[in-house]
Amino acid sequence: MLRMSKLADYGTVVMTAMARAPERMQR
């Protein structure tokens, strides 16, 4: 269960980073 929560949090952080800096993610 803890792993699922960590994965969900990580996914949220990644999505936020992509939304914040889409230029960086787009290579």
Residue, then its C-alpha position, 0 to 999 in steps of 0.5 A: m500500500l505504501r508503495m502505491s501511495k509513493l508511486a501516486d505522489y511521484g506521478t503527481v510531482v512528475m505531472t506538475a513538473m511537466a505542466r510547469a516546464p513543458e519545454r524542458m520535458q519536450r526534447 
